[in-house]
């Protein structure tokens, strides 16, 4: 059983949320109104999506490229899941449609931008950041832990934030490896 699977099983057994999401959730709660609409990009089995839905948001959309994660996602009446791998322009258009259809106000991008780079290149990651800016959503980033061995151009949170700030986002909250970015007016 993977460490992530252990977190899911602990949630199921005890109906408690793991501490691994606490810094992200604290930033979300501090920076957004209750009842806001979120999209959790790279939601896995939905632990953070459900936590945000239960404790803060009105509605959360979970998006992941793994059929196994979506099939086994934690069910909640205020969380809706989509299977969508962000691997090209067609997927990017589908993601934008989901954001618009559900009137998403904030995107949670927890360590997903480097995965997009690994799958489809830095160009697509740049397009994702530009699309978020175009539709006007706030973005919560949690980057990878900095490593000297990293080969991905988005090897840490600063590199991810630079991708977004190049798209006229401003950093509002930078604590414990989380950046909350809001489109500049």
N, C-alpha and C positions, 0 to 999 in steps of 0.2 A: 504494500500500500504506500503510495507516495505521500509526502508531507501535506500536499494540498488535499488529497483524499482524506487524510486524518483530520484536517480542519473541517471538512464537510461532514464527516461522521460525528465529530464532536458537536457541531451545530445540531444535527439531527437528534443525537442522543440527549443533549442538554438544552436545546433551543437558546444557546448563547453564541454570540458572535466572537470570532477569534480576534485577538489583539493585533494581528498583523495589519488589519485595516484601520486601526484606531487613529493614526496620524492623518490619513486621508479623510476619514469621516469627520474628524475634528475640524479640519480646514473647510470641508463642505458645510458643516453646520454653522461655522463662524462667518461664512461669506455668502450664504444664500438664504433666501426667505423660505420658511416652511411652506410645503406644498408645491415647490418648484418641480419642473419636469427635467429629468436627467436621461442621458444615454451613457451606459457603461460599455465602452469599446474594449473588447478583449475581456469579457465578463467571466470567462470560464464557466463554472457551475452556478454563478450568481450570488455568491456569499455577500460581496459588497453591495450589489444591486438590491438584494433583499434587505440588508441592513439600512441602506439609505431609504428604501420604501417604508420600512417599519418605523424608523426613528425620525424621519425628516420630510421626505418628498411625497408629493401627491402621486407620482407615476414615474416608473423607471423602465427604460428599454435596455435590455441586455443584448449585445451583439458579440458573437464569437465565430471564428472560422472552423471550429472543431465540432463535427456532428456529435461526437461522443459527449462533449461538455454540454451542448444544448439539449441532447436527449436526456441527460441526467441532471439538468438544472433544477435548482430548488424552486418549487412552485410557490407563488404568492399572487393574490388577486391584483396587486398593483404593479406587478412586474411582467413584462411581455418580452419574449426572447425571439431573436432572429439569427438564423444561420447565415453568415456572410463573411467570407474571407476577403480581406482588403488586399487584392492582388493585381488591380489594374483599374483603368478608367471606368469600365462598366460597373465594377463593385463600388467605386467612389460615387458614381451617380446614384446607385441604389442606396448607399449610406445617406447621401444628401436627401433623397426622397423620404427615407425613414425619419430623419430629423425634422423635415418640414411637415410630414403627415402627422407626427405626434407633437408638434410644437415644442420641441426640445429646447430648453434654455441653457443647459450646462452639459458638457461632456466630461466624463471621467476617462482619462487615458493613463491607466496605471501600467507602465512598462510595456505598452503596446507599440509605440512609435518605432523603437529599434526592431521589433519583429516585422513591421511593415517594410523597413529598410532591407532586412534580410530576405524577405520574400520578393519584393518588387523594386527595390532600389530607393535611393534618397530622393529621386525625382517624384515618386508617388507620395512619399512622406511629406514633401513640400506641398504637393497638391492638396493633401488632406488638411494641412495647416491653413492653406489658402481658402479651402472650402469652408472650414470652420469660421474663419474671419468673414467670409462672404455672407454666410447665413446668420452671423451675429451671436454665436453661442460662446459662453464662457467656458474655459477649459481648465480642468484640474489635472496636472501632470505629476506623475511619480516616476522618476527616472531610475535607471539601473544604478547599482552601486559602482562607483568609479573603480576601474581595474586597469593596471598598466598593460595587461595582456589583451585588452579589448581591441577588436579589429573593426567593429561597427562604428561608423562615423558618429552615431548617437550613443557614445559610450557612457554618458552620464547625464544627469539632469540639466546641467548647464548647456550641454550641446542640444538637448531637446528644446529647452526654453528658447535658445537662439533661433531655432527653426521657426518658432511661433512669433517671437518678437520681431523677426524679419517681416512678418505679416501684420505689423502694426498692432500687436498685442502689448499690453503693459502688465507688468507683474504687480499684483496687489498683495500677495501673501506668499512669503517664502520661509517656511519652517519645516524642520525635520525631513528634508528631502522632498517636500511637496511644493509645487508652484501653482498658484491660482492665477490664471491669466484672463484678462477681460479685454475684448476688442477696444482699441482706442477710438474715441469719437472723431 
